[in-house]
Amino acid sequence: MSGIIKLSERLSYIKACEEPLSADVGIVLGDRYLWVFDVGAVKANAEYIRSFKKPVICVLSHFHQDHIGEIESVDAEKIYLGANTQKYVGQGEAVTDDLYFDDGVKIHIFPLPSSHAKGSIGLEADGYAFLGDGTYSCSKNRKIFYNATLLKDEINRLRSLEAKYFLLSHDEKFVFSRDEVISELDKIYSLRQKDSPYIFLQSNVTD
């Protein structure tokens, strides 16, 4: 397991790693529940989660294996996830609208339009928003691109959040101000071409 970084009295995260590929795992310490955003693909993550000896609620950002790989090891009391992720996990409650909870810390689970993965969701708590890979592009047929409509919807969604900081998985920095994330996405959106549904950033020339 990678290092554990504290963000606030209630929030921390387990850093992502490359070998094996495993996403950052968000931890929100509620009065009753341990809220976990993504579980990664490393068994030590599940062991750490169990060490809190609290009932667990998992929020899975999207269906990629490095984010959901250890879900069976966590023994979650409840799982929130997008409808597309539900197809891969085979259980859990699909999030189709905003959900709000108060567990000593206010928690907001929300659908997140994303070019990276269909049916992405995010979690907002204590001034931070865990976004997983939701702000990233799609890569297909050696092209890197955003869906212009989804990107615009995502920017509007992010602007509606109260969080001051956005947390982006796999990035060494991980913690970004909301302004810098939204500004970067605005710049990408400004590159859209009339009559094209996609915004192409560059070609992936490696096979």
C-alpha positions, 0 to 999 in steps of 0.5 A: 500500500502507498502512503496515507495522506491526511487532508483534514480531521475527517478526510484522508487518502491512500496514494495511488501506485503504478505496480500494480496500477491502483487508484487513489482511495479516499477516506471520509471518517463519519460518526457512524460509517467509514465512507470510502471513495474507490477501493483501488486494486491493492489488497493492503487497501482493504486491510487498512479500511477494515482496520477502522472497525466501522461499517463501510459505505463505498462510492465507486467513481467508475468501472476501471479495474484500478478503481474497483478491483478490491471491492469484494475484499472491503465487505461494504455495507452499501455501495454507490456507483454509476449504472455502467459501473454496476454492470461490472460490480454486479451490486450496489445502488446506481446514482442517477441524481444528487444524494446528500448525507449527514454523518458528522460530516456532510457528504454529497454524492453526485453524477459527473459527466465525463469523457473518460468513463461513462457513468462516473460519479464524485463525492464532496465532503469537508471542502474537498471533492473526490473526482476520480478520473472524471476530468480526464480525456478518452483515448481510442484509436490512437487519439486523445479527445473529449466529448464536447457536450459532456465536457461542457456539462462537466464544467457546469457540474463542477461549477455547481459544487461547493468544494474549494479543492478538487482531488484528481486520481493518479496525479502526483499533486492530487489536490488542485484548487477548483479554479485551476481545474475548471480553468484548464477544462475551459481552455480545452473546451475553447479548442472545440471545432464547429460541427465536430462532437469531439475535441482532439488534443493530440495523436497517440503515436505509440503502438 
